[in-house]
Amino acid sequence: FGFGMLANFLLGIALYGSVFILPQYLSRIQGYNAEQIGMVLAWTGLPQLLLIPLVPRLMQRFDPRIVIGIGFALF
């Protein structure tokens, strides 16, 4: 339980960083406008969209803990 809570906390920090800090960085440091920032962030969600149909089959074939662990590691 403790390890799961720690992993969830760390994933939350990573998600916060990618959703809030990345657009700030792209705007202030790189000089991107709102449209360019949207295009960059759209590319980060594209792999998730494409893998949605594949994940249920993977969960049936392999142990769900392994699939979830690989997902955490790839994030």
C-alpha positions in Angstrom: 0.0 0.0 0.0 2.8 2.4 0.9 4.7 1.8 -2.3 1.5 2.3 -4.3 0.8 5.6 -2.6 4.4 6.7 -3.2 4.2 5.8 -6.9 0.9 7.6 -7.2 2.4 10.7 -5.6 5.4 10.7 -7.9 3.1 10.2 -11.0 1.0 13.2 -9.8 4.1 15.4 -9.6 5.1 14.3 -13.1 1.7 15.0 -14.5 1.6 18.4 -12.8 4.9 19.2 -14.4 3.9 18.2 -17.9 0.5 20.0 -17.7 1.4 23.2 -16.0 5.2 23.8 -16.2 5.8 22.7 -19.8 3.5 25.3 -21.3 5.0 27.9 -19.1 8.5 26.9 -20.2 7.5 26.9 -23.9 5.9 30.3 -23.6 8.5 32.2 -21.5 11.7 30.5 -22.4 11.2 29.2 -25.9 8.9 32.1 -27.0 6.1 29.8 -28.4 2.7 31.3 -28.9 -0.5 29.6 -27.7 -1.1 27.7 -31.0 2.5 26.3 -31.0 2.1 25.2 -27.3 -1.1 23.4 -28.2 0.5 21.6 -31.0 3.4 20.4 -28.7 1.0 19.2 -26.1 -1.2 17.5 -28.6 1.8 15.3 -29.6 2.2 14.2 -26.0 -1.4 12.8 -25.9 -1.3 11.1 -29.3 0.4 7.9 -28.1 -2.1 7.5 -25.3 -4.9 7.8 -27.8 -3.4 5.3 -30.1 -2.8 2.7 -27.4 -6.3 2.8 -25.8 -7.6 -0.1 -28.0 -4.5 -2.2 -27.3 -4.4 -2.0 -23.5 -7.4 -4.2 -22.7 -5.9 -7.0 -24.8 -2.6 -6.6 -23.0 -4.4 -6.7 -19.7 -6.1 -10.0 -20.6 -2.9 -11.6 -21.9 -0.4 -10.5 -19.3 -0.6 -9.8 -15.5 -2.1 -6.4 -15.1 0.6 -5.4 -12.6 3.2 -5.9 -15.3 1.3 -3.8 -17.8 0.7 -1.0 -15.3 4.4 -1.1 -14.2 5.5 -0.7 -17.8 3.1 2.2 -18.2 4.6 3.9 -15.2 8.1 3.3 -16.4 7.3 4.7 -19.9 5.8 7.8 -18.5 
